[in-house]
Amino acid sequence: MRDVFGIVRRDVCAVLIVALMAASPASSQTIDEDGPPGVTRPTVLAPFDPNKPPCAQPPDLQRLLVFAQDNRREFMEGVRYGLALAAADRGMEFHVALADNDPRRMIEQVSALREARIGAVVAAPVDAPSLSRSLQELIWQGSYVGTIVPPPATSLLNAPQYLTGRVLAEEAAHYIATQLDGRARVVLLTHDSLQYLAPRFVAMRDVLMDMPDVTIVADISPVTVNKEGGFAMMQKILLAHPDIDVVLGADTVVLGALAAVRDAGRERPDQFFGGIDGEPEAVAEIKRGGAYKASISLASPIFGFAMGQHAADWLEGRSIPQAMDILPRALTRDNLAQYEADLKNPDRVFSDPKRSQEYLRMYGNICYDTRDLYINFPWSSELR
């Protein structure tokens, strides 16, 4: 079966993991002792230096890249697409270990990948604290470990979360000022319980508090961070506030909220629904020209391609970034064509330094010889 990006799904199942373990050159043993803790104190990283000298190649690891994927939402499918392209570009085999939002399954999958001595793993954790030890064990044996947001990681991907929220809020504020006469009833569908994403919503509140005729009628986290959660929460909000002007949050929950508003017959063309992630369904809504006005892209195929390239570099003994930003971009009907072309061709973006810098910013240096310096704190480029 092909996914939305046109690549064949290759999900790792138990049979494949057993086969990988059988082919491993080393015996599979549980790591009973702790290895180095990594960099645990919040640290400001210098810009990445691509001219650092090479170091040793990790020994006795399979030249294989696996994506430990939490679920099949479109944002993660974009990561998968970028990783697959990078693996093909660098001659690596590529597979996916899909956890389907089951944290226990992800722990078992990642532990099996360590036992099989897989050379490179990119993880989108279902539950970061419970997966932490398994990722550390991969790092201790010398594997490349890339993570999407939470530590520990050889190379960690994050977004400047406050800036991401601010970019969306400023789009909404401009719309309120120019199209709604400065007055609006706003719903914030937050993820404040998720430490790494909470700054987004701090930024939204900071922007909107400077608008005296804007009222935040609901500031609340859905029970589940998906369309169903957004739909259920918006149904409750509409009971108390049937006329809503602006809804902000992650694309997946805002799309659910939009569905609830439509279901209640309360959608208006002058509303502003805006989200974060650049989900394909959100992009389709923007093209449609209705209430959904903007999405803040975090360009997952582009950073996925970059992480795949860094995984190959690691296995070849090169120095790679310790951390990387994916920079937020506001998507509107005016700029979608170029954006969609970039997502389909992340290799072209990555190979063009000028275009790459519009999406990515890299920090710190690490290689196999300095692997003890892996990031093990909630890194953000906004740390000062």
C-alpha positions as CSV (number, residue, x, y, z in Angstrom):
1,M,0.0,0.0,0.0
2,R,1.3,3.5,-0.9
3,D,1.0,6.4,1.6
4,V,-0.1,9.9,0.9
5,F,3.4,10.8,-0.3
6,G,3.5,8.0,-2.8
7,I,6.0,5.6,-1.2
8,V,5.4,2.0,-0.4
9,R,4.7,1.3,3.3
10,R,7.4,-0.9,4.9
11,D,6.3,-1.4,8.5
12,V,8.6,-3.5,10.7
13,C,6.8,-6.5,12.2
14,A,8.0,-9.1,14.7
15,V,9.1,-11.4,11.9
16,L,11.4,-8.8,10.4
17,I,12.9,-7.8,13.8
18,V,13.6,-11.5,14.5
19,A,15.3,-11.8,11.1
20,L,17.5,-8.7,11.8
21,M,18.5,-10.1,15.2
22,A,19.5,-13.4,13.6
23,A,21.7,-11.5,11.1
24,S,23.3,-9.4,13.7
25,P,27.1,-9.9,14.1
26,A,26.9,-9.6,17.9
27,S,24.9,-11.5,20.5
28,S,21.9,-9.8,21.9
29,Q,22.4,-9.0,25.6
30,T,20.5,-6.7,27.9
31,I,22.4,-3.7,29.1
32,D,22.4,-3.9,32.9
33,E,24.7,-1.0,33.7
34,D,24.2,2.6,33.0
35,G,26.3,4.3,30.4
36,P,27.2,8.0,30.3
37,P,24.3,10.3,31.1
38,G,24.9,12.7,28.2
39,V,24.6,16.4,28.5
40,T,21.9,16.8,31.2
41,R,22.3,20.5,32.1
42,P,20.6,23.0,29.8
43,T,23.3,24.2,27.4
44,V,23.3,26.8,24.6
45,L,24.8,25.1,21.5
46,A,27.1,26.9,19.1
47,P,26.1,26.9,15.4
48,F,26.9,23.6,13.6
49,D,30.4,23.5,12.0
50,P,30.2,21.3,8.9
51,N,34.0,21.4,8.5
52,K,34.8,19.5,11.7
53,P,37.3,16.6,11.0
54,P,35.9,13.1,10.7
55,C,36.2,10.5,13.4
56,A,35.8,6.8,13.8
57,Q,33.0,4.9,12.2
58,P,30.7,2.9,14.6
59,P,31.8,-0.7,14.5
60,D,29.6,-3.8,14.0
61,L,26.4,-2.0,13.3
62,Q,24.0,-2.7,10.4
63,R,23.8,0.0,7.8
64,L,20.0,0.3,8.2
65,L,17.7,3.2,9.1
66,V,14.5,2.5,11.1
67,F,11.8,5.0,11.9
68,A,10.2,4.3,15.3
69,Q,6.9,5.9,14.4
70,D,4.3,6.8,16.9
71,N,1.2,6.9,14.6
72,R,0.2,7.4,11.0
73,R,-0.9,11.1,11.2
74,E,0.1,13.0,8.1
75,F,2.8,15.0,9.8
76,M,4.6,11.7,10.7
77,E,4.0,10.3,7.3
78,G,5.9,13.3,6.0
79,V,8.8,12.4,8.3
80,R,8.7,8.9,6.9
81,Y,8.8,10.1,3.3
82,G,11.9,12.3,3.9
83,L,13.7,9.5,5.7
84,A,13.0,7.0,3.0
85,L,14.3,9.4,0.3
86,A,17.5,10.1,2.3
87,A,18.0,6.3,2.9
88,A,17.7,5.6,-0.8
89,D,20.0,8.5,-1.7
90,R,22.7,7.1,0.7
91,G,22.3,3.4,-0.1
92,M,20.8,2.5,3.3
93,E,18.0,0.0,3.8
94,F,14.9,1.7,5.4
95,H,12.1,0.2,7.5
96,V,9.4,1.5,9.8
97,A,8.5,0.2,13.3
98,L,4.9,1.5,13.8
99,A,3.8,1.6,17.5
100,D,0.2,2.7,16.8
101,N,0.3,5.0,19.9
102,D,1.2,2.0,22.1
103,P,4.1,3.1,24.4
104,R,4.8,-0.5,25.5
105,R,5.0,-1.7,21.9
106,M,7.4,1.1,21.0
107,I,9.7,0.2,23.9
108,E,9.7,-3.5,22.8
109,Q,10.4,-2.4,19.2
110,V,13.3,-0.1,20.1
111,S,14.8,-2.7,22.4
112,A,14.7,-5.3,19.6
113,L,16.4,-2.8,17.2
114,R,19.2,-2.4,19.7
115,E,19.6,-6.1,20.1
116,A,19.8,-6.4,16.3
117,R,22.5,-3.7,16.3
118,I,20.7,-1.4,13.9
119,G,22.9,1.5,12.9
120,A,20.4,4.3,12.9
121,V,17.0,4.9,14.5
122,V,14.8,8.0,14.3
123,A,12.1,8.0,17.0
124,A,8.9,9.9,17.4
125,P,8.2,8.8,21.0
126,V,4.7,7.8,22.1
127,D,5.7,8.4,25.7
128,A,9.1,10.1,26.0
129,P,9.9,9.3,29.7
130,S,9.2,5.5,29.3
131,L,11.2,5.3,26.1
132,S,14.2,7.2,27.4
133,R,16.2,4.2,28.7
134,S,15.7,2.2,25.5
135,L,17.0,5.1,23.4
136,Q,20.0,5.6,25.8
137,E,20.9,1.9,25.3
138,L,21.0,2.4,21.5
139,I,23.2,5.5,22.0
140,W,25.6,3.6,24.3
141,Q,26.2,0.9,21.7
142,G,27.1,3.6,19.1
143,S,23.9,3.8,17.0
144,Y,22.7,7.1,15.6
145,V,19.6,8.1,17.5
146,G,17.5,11.0,16.2
147,T,14.4,12.1,18.0
148,I,11.6,14.4,17.1
149,V,11.5,16.9,20.1
150,P,12.2,15.0,23.3
151,P,15.6,13.7,24.5
152,P,17.7,11.6,24.8
153,A,19.2,11.8,21.3
154,T,22.4,11.8,19.3
155,S,20.8,14.5,17.2
156,L,17.5,16.1,18.3
157,L,15.0,17.9,16.2
158,N,12.8,20.6,17.6
159,A,11.0,23.8,16.6
160,P,11.4,27.1,18.3
161,Q,8.1,26.5,20.0
162,Y,7.4,30.1,21.3
163,L,8.2,31.5,17.8
164,T,6.0,28.8,16.2
165,G,3.0,29.9,18.4
166,R,3.8,33.5,17.8
167,V,3.8,33.2,14.0
168,L,0.3,31.7,14.1
169,A,-1.0,34.2,16.6
170,E,0.3,37.1,14.6
171,E,-1.5,35.8,11.5
172,A,-4.7,35.6,13.5
173,A,-4.2,39.0,15.1
174,H,-3.7,40.6,11.7
175,Y,-6.8,39.0,10.4
176,I,-8.8,40.1,13.5
177,A,-7.5,43.7,13.1
178,T,-8.2,43.9,9.3
179,Q,-11.3,41.7,8.8
180,L,-13.1,41.6,12.1
181,D,-12.7,45.2,13.2
182,G,-10.4,44.2,16.1
183,R,-13.1,42.2,17.9
184,A,-13.1,38.4,18.2
185,R,-14.1,35.5,20.4
186,V,-11.2,33.1,20.5
187,V,-10.8,29.4,21.4
188,L,-7.3,28.1,22.2
189,L,-7.0,24.3,22.0
190,T,-3.8,23.8,23.9
191,H,-1.3,21.0,24.8
192,D,-0.1,22.7,28.0
193,S,0.4,19.3,29.6
194,L,3.1,18.5,27.0
195,Q,6.2,20.3,28.4
196,Y,7.9,20.7,25.0
197,L,4.9,22.3,23.3
198,A,3.6,24.6,26.0
199,P,5.6,27.6,24.9
200,R,3.4,27.7,21.7
201,F,0.4,28.7,23.7
202,V,2.2,31.1,26.0
203,A,3.1,33.0,22.8
204,M,-0.5,32.9,21.5
205,R,-1.7,34.4,24.8
206,D,1.0,37.0,24.8
207,V,0.0,38.2,21.3
208,L,-3.8,38.2,21.9
209,M,-3.6,39.9,25.3
210,D,-2.5,43.1,23.6
211,M,-5.8,43.3,21.7
212,P,-8.4,44.8,24.1
213,D,-11.5,43.7,22.2
214,V,-10.4,40.1,21.9
215,T,-11.9,37.6,24.4
216,I,-10.4,34.1,24.9
217,V,-13.7,32.2,25.7
218,A,-12.0,28.8,26.0
219,D,-8.3,28.0,26.8
220,I,-8.3,24.2,27.2
221,S,-6.5,21.0,26.2
222,P,-8.5,18.3,24.4
223,V,-8.5,14.9,26.0
224,T,-6.7,13.4,23.0
225,V,-4.5,15.3,20.6
226,N,-6.2,14.3,17.4
227,K,-9.3,15.2,15.3
228,E,-11.6,13.3,17.6
229,G,-10.3,15.2,20.6
230,G,-10.8,18.5,18.9
231,F,-14.3,17.6,17.7
232,A,-15.4,16.5,21.2
233,M,-13.9,19.5,22.9
234,M,-15.4,22.0,20.4
235,Q,-18.9,20.4,20.8
236,K,-18.7,21.2,24.5
237,I,-17.4,24.7,23.9
238,L,-20.2,25.5,21.5
239,L,-22.8,24.7,24.1
240,A,-21.7,27.8,26.1
241,H,-20.3,29.9,23.2
242,P,-22.1,29.1,19.9
243,D,-20.6,32.0,18.0
244,I,-16.8,31.6,17.7
245,D,-14.6,33.8,15.5
246,V,-11.1,32.3,15.9
247,V,-9.8,28.8,16.8
248,L,-6.1,28.1,17.2
249,G,-4.1,25.0,18.0
250,A,-2.4,22.1,16.3
251,D,-3.8,21.3,12.9
252,T,-5.2,17.9,13.9
253,V,-7.3,19.3,16.8
254,V,-8.3,22.4,14.9
255,L,-9.5,20.3,12.0
256,G,-11.7,18.4,14.5
257,A,-13.0,21.6,15.9
258,L,-13.9,22.8,12.4
259,A,-15.8,19.6,11.8
260,A,-17.8,20.2,15.1
261,V,-18.6,23.8,14.0
262,R,-19.8,22.5,10.6
263,D,-21.8,19.8,12.3
264,A,-23.5,22.5,14.4
265,G,-24.2,24.7,11.4
266,R,-22.0,27.5,12.9
267,E,-19.3,27.8,10.2
268,R,-18.9,31.2,8.6
269,P,-16.5,32.3,5.8
270,D,-15.2,35.2,7.9
271,Q,-13.9,32.9,10.7
272,F,-10.2,32.3,11.3
273,F,-9.2,28.7,12.0
274,G,-5.5,28.3,12.2
275,G,-3.2,25.4,13.1
276,I,0.4,24.2,13.4
277,D,2.1,21.4,11.5
278,G,1.1,22.0,7.8
279,E,-1.1,18.8,7.8
280,P,-2.2,18.0,4.2
281,E,-5.9,18.2,5.3
282,A,-5.3,21.7,6.7
283,V,-3.6,22.7,3.4
284,A,-6.6,21.4,1.5
285,E,-8.9,23.5,3.7
286,I,-6.8,26.6,3.0
287,K,-7.0,26.0,-0.7
288,R,-10.8,25.6,-0.4
289,G,-11.0,29.2,0.8
290,G,-13.3,28.7,3.8
291,A,-12.9,29.3,7.5
292,Y,-9.4,27.6,7.7
293,K,-7.1,30.5,6.9
294,A,-3.5,29.4,7.9
295,S,-1.3,26.6,9.0
296,I,2.2,26.9,10.4
297,S,4.4,24.5,8.5
298,L,7.1,22.5,10.2
299,A,7.9,20.8,6.9
300,S,8.3,17.3,8.1
301,P,9.6,15.7,4.8
302,I,12.4,18.3,4.8
303,F,13.6,17.7,8.3
304,G,13.1,13.9,7.8
305,F,15.4,14.0,4.8
306,A,18.0,16.0,6.8
307,M,17.8,13.5,9.7
308,G,18.3,10.6,7.2
309,Q,21.4,12.3,5.8
310,H,22.8,12.9,9.3
311,A,22.2,9.2,10.1
312,A,24.3,8.2,7.0
313,D,27.0,10.7,7.9
314,W,27.2,9.3,11.5
315,L,27.7,5.7,10.2
316,E,30.4,7.0,7.9
317,G,32.3,8.7,10.7
318,R,31.3,12.3,10.0
319,S,30.5,15.0,12.5
320,I,26.8,15.9,12.6
321,P,24.6,18.4,14.4
322,Q,23.6,17.7,18.0
323,A,20.4,19.6,17.5
324,M,18.4,21.1,14.7
325,D,15.5,23.6,14.3
326,I,12.7,23.3,11.8
327,L,11.7,26.9,11.3
328,P,8.0,27.8,11.3
329,R,6.5,29.2,8.1
330,A,2.9,30.6,7.8
331,L,1.1,28.9,4.9
332,T,-1.7,30.8,3.2
333,R,-3.4,30.6,-0.1
334,D,-0.8,32.9,-1.5
335,N,2.3,30.8,-0.9
336,L,1.1,27.1,-1.1
337,A,2.5,26.2,-4.5
338,Q,6.2,26.7,-3.7
339,Y,5.7,25.0,-0.3
340,E,4.1,21.9,-1.8
341,A,6.9,21.7,-4.4
342,D,9.5,21.8,-1.6
343,L,7.8,19.0,0.4
344,K,7.7,16.7,-2.7
345,N,11.4,17.4,-3.3
346,P,13.2,17.7,0.1
347,D,16.4,16.5,-1.5
348,R,16.5,19.6,-3.7
349,V,15.9,21.9,-0.7
350,F,18.6,20.2,1.4
351,S,21.2,20.4,-1.3
352,D,20.6,24.1,-1.8
353,P,22.2,26.0,1.2
354,K,20.1,29.1,0.7
355,R,16.8,27.3,0.5
356,S,17.7,24.9,3.2
357,Q,18.4,27.8,5.6
358,E,14.8,28.9,5.1
359,Y,13.7,25.7,6.8
360,L,16.5,24.4,8.9
361,R,19.0,25.7,11.4
362,M,21.7,23.4,13.0
363,Y,23.6,23.5,16.2
364,G,26.5,21.8,18.0
365,N,28.7,19.0,16.7
366,I,28.8,15.3,17.6
367,C,30.3,12.1,16.1
368,Y,31.0,8.6,17.2
369,D,34.1,9.6,19.1
370,T,32.2,12.2,21.1
371,R,28.9,10.3,21.5
372,D,29.0,10.7,25.3
373,L,27.9,14.3,24.6
374,Y,24.4,13.3,23.4
375,I,21.6,15.7,24.4
376,N,19.7,14.5,27.5
377,F,17.7,17.7,28.4
378,P,14.7,19.4,26.8
379,W,16.8,21.4,24.3
380,S,15.4,24.4,22.5
381,S,17.2,27.1,20.5
382,E,15.1,29.6,22.5
383,L,17.1,28.7,25.6
384,R,19.1,31.7,26.8
